Amino acid sequence: MNGRDVAAESQGSKVQLLLWFIFIVSVLTVAARLGTKYAMTRKLSWDDYLMLAAQVAYLAQCIPISIGIANHLGTPTSGISDVDVDGFLKAEYASIVFFIISLALVKWSISTFIQQLSPSTTHRRLDWVLQTLIGLWVITSVFVSLFQCALPTPWDYVHGLRCVDRRAWWAYVVILNILTDLFTVVLYVLIIGNLQIPRAKRAIVLAIFLVRLLVIGVSAAQLAVFLGVFSYSDPTGTLWIPIILNQTTLVISTITACAPYLRPFMESLESSVNRVESVHGSEEELSGNANGSYNLENTHSSVACSYRLSR
């Protein structure tokens, strides 16, 4: 084994370690979310199940990457056999599909949460638009990914024939990912920004929801690096940086989706808006409506803003 092989093996080991470390962070974050939610409501809802499905897709994305690392990640393509290159390309091919699906499931989880957050017809219609855009994005992105090159080797963009422009395709995937996250942030601002609660409390609530902007920043870096660093003629030698950024995008997306479920935040929000006792029925709504939704409602004179939590 020469020095170049040793360096490549070391690089692959580092990426392997980072891959599973980031995945474990994501799993622990979702576990904390679900534990907090169940402790406070004694039930889970559709947004939680979608987040669990996202973690399953995330795991399905990690497994082929781990296999691909074993196929000489970090080693120039010219230095390994065609069989190893083919194995690497198959692993990448499978991982990208699950990467997109996992991101979409996280987005749908957030969208479902937004539906529970506001009873406004306008907000819910905007949320349905968001869900539709996410659906179109994931269908088109996965379809092109599955058929990026001509059969019978759709994964082989190194030796394959009639392949799509992967740079244009990846730009489409990331840009639509960014736009749907921007849409989500706008919905957060529309819902939370109109609440008639003290400005300091409103700022805290918005800050928790606006951490979603971190995903947009990571996605932009992901696109810039892919377009500037990745080489189609040497995927095994250059793909390790995009792989790390993909994992970072997934974990940040998961963390920011789970942030609003932090118990201190939920208790702070409830204490901030639990000032509607003069409104008939508000006390009962705050103490435990069985529907398990989280509604933020504006009235003409004040805001009836309540976490309807089943006990």
C-alpha positions in Angstrom: 0.0 0.0 0.0 1.6 3.3 -1.1 1.3 6.7 0.6 -1.6 7.8 -1.6 -3.6 4.7 -0.7 -2.9 5.3 3.0 -4.0 8.9 2.7 -7.2 7.9 0.9 -8.0 5.2 3.5 -7.5 7.8 6.3 -9.8 10.3 4.6 -12.4 7.6 4.0 -12.2 6.6 7.7 -12.7 10.3 8.8 -15.7 10.7 6.5 -17.2 7.4 7.8 -16.8 8.5 11.4 -18.3 11.9 10.6 -21.2 10.3 8.7 -22.4 8.2 11.6 -21.7 10.8 14.2 -23.9 13.3 12.4 -26.6 10.7 11.9 -26.6 9.9 15.7 -26.9 13.6 16.4 -30.0 13.7 14.2 -31.5 10.6 15.9 -30.9 12.0 19.4 -32.5 15.3 18.3 -35.6 13.6 17.0 -35.8 11.4 20.2 -35.6 14.6 22.3 -38.4 16.1 20.3 -40.7 13.1 20.5 -39.9 12.6 24.2 -40.8 16.2 25.0 -43.9 16.1 22.9 -45.1 12.9 24.4 -44.4 14.0 28.0 -46.5 17.2 27.4 -49.3 15.8 25.3 -49.3 12.0 25.9 -49.7 11.5 22.1 -47.8 11.9 18.8 -49.3 13.4 15.6 -48.7 13.3 11.9 -45.8 15.7 12.0 -44.0 13.4 14.4 -44.6 10.3 12.3 -43.3 12.2 9.2 -40.2 13.1 11.1 -39.7 9.4 12.1 -40.1 8.5 8.4 -37.5 11.1 7.6 -35.0 9.4 9.9 -35.6 6.0 8.3 -34.9 7.6 4.9 -31.8 9.3 6.5 -30.5 5.9 7.6 -31.2 4.4 4.2 -29.1 7.3 2.8 -26.2 6.6 5.2 -25.9 2.9 4.4 -25.0 3.2 0.7 -22.6 6.1 1.5 -20.9 3.9 4.0 -20.6 1.2 1.3 -19.3 3.8 -1.1 -16.6 4.9 1.3 -15.4 1.3 1.3 -15.0 1.6 -2.5 -12.0 3.9 -2.2 -13.5 7.3 -1.4 -10.7 9.8 -1.6 -8.7 7.8 -4.1 -8.5 9.2 -7.7 -10.7 7.2 -10.1 -7.7 6.5 -12.3 -6.1 4.6 -9.4 -8.8 2.0 -8.8 -10.5 -0.6 -10.9 -13.6 -0.1 -13.0 -15.4 -2.6 -10.7 -14.7 -0.4 -7.7 -15.7 2.8 -9.5 -19.0 1.1 -10.6 -19.7 0.1 -7.0 -19.0 3.6 -5.8 -21.4 5.1 -8.4 -24.1 2.7 -7.4 -23.8 3.6 -3.8 -23.9 7.3 -4.6 -26.9 6.7 -6.9 -28.9 5.1 -4.1 -27.9 7.6 -1.4 -29.0 10.7 -3.4 -32.5 9.4 -3.8 -32.9 8.8 -0.1 -31.2 12.2 0.6 -33.9 14.0 -1.3 -36.7 11.9 0.2 -35.5 12.6 3.7 -35.3 16.3 3.2 -38.9 16.3 1.7 -40.2 14.3 4.7 -38.7 16.9 7.1 -40.3 19.7 5.1 -43.7 17.9 5.1 -43.4 17.5 8.9 -42.9 21.2 9.3 -45.8 22.0 7.0 -48.1 19.7 9.0 -47.0 21.5 12.2 -47.8 24.8 10.5 -51.3 23.6 9.7 -51.8 22.8 13.4 -50.3 26.2 14.4 -52.8 28.5 12.8 -56.5 28.3 12.1 -56.3 31.0 9.5 -57.7 30.0 6.1 -55.1 32.1 4.3 -52.3 30.5 6.2 -53.6 27.0 5.6 -54.0 27.7 1.9 -50.5 28.9 1.7 -49.4 25.8 3.6 -51.1 23.6 1.0 -49.3 25.5 -1.7 -46.0 24.7 0.1 -46.9 21.0 0.4 -47.7 20.9 -3.3 -44.4 22.5 -4.2 -42.5 20.1 -2.0 -44.3 17.2 -3.6 -43.5 18.4 -7.1 -39.9 19.0 -6.1 -39.3 15.6 -4.7 -41.1 13.8 -7.6 -39.1 15.6 -10.3 -35.8 15.5 -8.5 -36.0 11.7 -7.7 -37.3 10.9 -11.2 -34.3 12.6 -12.9 -31.9 11.1 -10.3 -33.2 7.6 -11.1 -32.9 8.1 -14.9 -29.9 10.4 -15.0 -28.3 8.1 -17.6 -29.5 5.7 -20.2 -30.5 2.2 -19.2 -29.2 -0.3 -18.3 -26.7 1.7 -16.2 -28.5 4.8 -15.0 -26.0 5.3 -12.2 -22.9 5.4 -14.4 -22.3 9.1 -15.3 -18.6 8.4 -15.8 -18.9 5.8 -18.6 -22.6 5.9 -19.3 -24.4 7.3 -22.4 -26.9 10.1 -22.8 -26.6 11.4 -19.2 -28.4 14.6 -18.0 -26.4 17.7 -17.1 -25.8 16.8 -13.5 -24.7 20.3 -12.6 -28.0 21.8 -13.9 -29.9 19.0 -12.1 -28.2 19.5 -8.8 -28.7 23.3 -9.1 -32.4 22.6 -9.6 -32.5 20.3 -6.5 -30.7 22.7 -4.2 -32.4 25.9 -5.4 -35.9 24.4 -5.0 -34.8 23.2 -1.6 -33.8 26.7 -0.7 -37.0 28.3 -2.1 -39.3 25.9 -0.1 -37.4 26.6 3.1 -37.8 30.4 2.4 -41.5 29.8 1.9 -41.6 28.0 5.3 -39.8 30.9 7.0 -42.3 33.4 5.4 -45.2 31.4 6.8 -43.6 31.4 10.2 -43.2 35.2 10.1 -46.8 35.7 8.9 -48.2 33.6 11.7 -45.9 34.6 14.6 -45.3 38.2 13.5 -48.9 39.2 13.9 -49.3 37.9 17.4 -50.2 40.7 19.9 -47.8 39.6 22.6 -44.9 41.6 24.1 -42.2 42.4 21.5 -39.5 40.7 23.6 -41.5 37.5 23.7 -42.4 37.7 20.0 -38.7 38.1 19.2 -37.9 35.0 21.2 -40.6 33.0 19.4 -39.5 34.2 16.0 -35.8 33.5 16.7 -36.6 29.9 17.5 -38.5 29.5 14.3 -36.1 31.5 12.1 -33.2 29.2 12.9 -34.6 27.4 9.8 -32.6 30.0 7.9 -29.4 28.0 8.8 -30.6 25.3 6.4 -30.7 27.9 3.5 -27.1 28.9 4.3 -25.8 25.3 4.4 -27.7 24.5 1.2 -26.1 27.5 -0.6 -22.7 26.3 0.5 -23.6 22.8 -0.6 -24.4 24.0 -4.2 -21.4 26.3 -4.4 -19.0 23.5 -3.4 -20.6 20.9 -5.7 -20.4 23.2 -8.7 -16.9 24.3 -7.9 -15.2 21.2 -6.6 -16.9 18.1 -7.8 -15.3 16.5 -10.9 -17.4 14.1 -13.0 -14.2 12.4 -14.3 -13.0 11.8 -10.7 -16.0 11.2 -8.5 -14.2 9.0 -6.0 -11.5 11.6 -5.5 -13.7 14.7 -5.1 -17.1 13.6 -3.8 -16.1 13.5 -0.1 -16.7 17.2 0.4 -20.2 17.2 -1.1 -21.0 14.1 1.0 -20.1 15.9 4.2 -22.2 18.9 3.2 -25.1 16.7 2.3 -25.0 15.2 5.8 -24.7 18.7 7.3 -27.8 19.8 5.4 -29.8 16.8 6.7 -28.8 17.2 10.3 -29.3 21.0 10.3 -32.7 20.5 8.6 -33.7 18.0 11.3 -32.5 20.1 14.2 -34.2 23.3 13.0 -37.4 21.3 12.5 -37.3 20.0 16.1 -36.2 23.3 17.7 -39.8 24.5 18.3 -40.5 21.4 20.4 -37.9 22.2 23.0 -39.7 22.1 26.4 -38.4 25.4 27.7 -39.5 27.1 24.5 -43.0 25.6 24.6 -43.4 26.5 28.3 -42.2 30.0 27.6 -44.6 30.4 24.7 -47.5 29.1 26.7 -46.7 31.4 29.7 -46.4 34.3 27.3 -49.8 33.8 25.7 -51.8 32.3 28.6 -53.3 35.7 29.3 -56.7 35.1 27.7 -58.6 33.9 30.8 -61.2 36.6 30.2 -62.1 34.8 26.9 -64.8 32.2 27.6 -63.4 28.7 27.4 -59.7 29.7 27.1 -58.7 28.2 30.3 -60.1 24.9 29.4 -58.4 25.1 26.0 -55.0 25.7 27.5 -55.5 22.9 30.1 -56.2 20.2 27.6 -58.2 20.0 24.4 -58.2 16.5 23.1 -57.4 17.4 19.5 -53.7 17.9 20.3 -53.2 20.9 17.9 -51.3 24.1 18.5 -53.5 27.0 17.5 -52.5 30.7 17.3 -55.6 32.8 16.9 -55.9 36.6 16.5 -59.0 38.5 17.9 -59.9 42.1 17.4 -58.9 43.2 20.9 -56.4 40.6 21.9 -54.9 37.3 20.8 -56.3 33.9 21.7 -53.1 32.0 21.4 -53.1 28.6 22.9 -51.3 25.3 22.8 -54.1 22.8 22.8 -52.4 19.9 24.5 -54.0 16.6 25.4 -52.8 15.4 28.8 
